[in-house]
Amino acid sequence: MASPLPPRLRYVIHLRDIGIGAAHIHLSLRHSDVPAAKVTADSFTTWRAKQKKATKTLNQYLDSANAMLNWMIKKGRTSVNPLVTVEKVKFVPGLEAPSISRRRS
């Protein structure tokens, strides 16, 4: 008998089945190697504070983590989402990555 698929792979299949694009799936999985049981609001906010990314990217990390944890709750893989109390990062002028300007012909 084949072993069941790991939750991470099941989540990828779920995202693909509901029409989520490859780029979003990649973003969702890039930082999802920590088992859900070890995720806490403190561990996530500490990790996020060390990232040198734009506000939008940091908030996408939170959105992706919340989506995966909420999916795991629906599938009975975990009972709580420890990130429910984590707030989005507020925009702080001067801390954003420089924008890339493109030439128009």
C-alpha positions in Angstrom: 0.0 0.0 0.0 1.4 3.4 -1.0 2.1 5.9 1.8 -0.3 8.9 2.1 0.9 12.1 0.6 2.4 14.6 3.0 0.2 17.6 4.0 2.4 20.0 2.1 2.0 18.1 -1.2 -1.8 17.7 -0.6 -1.9 21.5 -0.2 -0.1 22.0 -3.5 -2.6 19.8 -5.2 -5.5 21.7 -3.6 -4.1 25.0 -4.7 -3.6 23.7 -8.3 -7.1 22.2 -8.3 -8.7 25.6 -7.4 -6.8 27.4 -10.1 -4.0 29.0 -8.2 -1.0 29.9 -10.4 2.4 28.4 -10.1 4.0 31.6 -8.9 1.6 31.8 -5.9 2.1 28.1 -5.2 5.9 28.6 -5.2 5.6 31.5 -2.8 3.3 29.5 -0.5 5.7 26.7 -0.3 9.0 28.5 -0.2 8.8 29.0 3.6 6.4 26.2 4.6 9.0 23.7 5.7 8.3 24.2 9.4 5.7 21.7 10.8 2.4 23.4 11.7 2.8 22.2 15.3 5.9 24.3 15.7 4.4 27.5 14.3 3.6 30.2 16.8 2.7 33.8 16.5 6.0 34.7 18.2 8.1 32.5 15.9 6.4 33.8 12.8 6.8 37.5 13.8 10.4 36.9 14.8 11.1 35.2 11.4 9.3 37.9 9.5 11.1 40.7 11.3 14.4 39.3 10.0 13.3 39.3 6.3 14.5 42.2 4.3 11.5 42.4 2.0 8.9 45.0 1.0 5.7 45.4 3.2 3.6 43.8 0.5 5.8 40.7 0.4 5.9 40.4 4.2 2.1 40.6 4.2 1.9 38.0 1.4 3.9 35.6 3.6 1.3 36.0 6.4 -1.6 35.6 4.0 0.0 32.4 2.5 0.7 30.9 6.0 -2.8 31.7 7.2 -4.3 30.1 4.0 -2.3 26.9 4.5 -3.1 26.7 8.3 -6.8 27.4 7.6 -6.8 24.6 5.0 -5.1 22.3 7.5 -7.9 23.0 10.0 -10.6 22.2 7.4 -8.8 18.9 6.6 -8.4 18.0 10.3 -4.6 18.2 10.2 -4.4 20.8 13.0 -7.0 22.3 15.3 -5.9 26.0 15.6 -4.3 28.7 13.5 -1.7 30.2 15.7 -1.3 33.2 13.4 -4.8 34.4 13.8 -3.6 37.2 16.1 -0.7 38.3 13.9 -1.2 41.7 12.3 -0.1 42.7 8.9 3.0 44.9 8.6 2.3 48.6 8.3 3.9 50.5 5.5 6.9 52.5 6.7 8.3 55.1 4.2 11.9 54.6 3.5 11.9 50.8 4.3 10.5 49.7 1.0 12.6 48.1 -1.7 13.4 50.5 -4.5 11.0 50.3 -7.4 12.3 49.3 -10.8 11.6 51.8 -13.5 11.1 50.5 -17.0 11.8 52.4 -20.2 8.8 52.8 -22.5 9.4 53.0 -26.2 
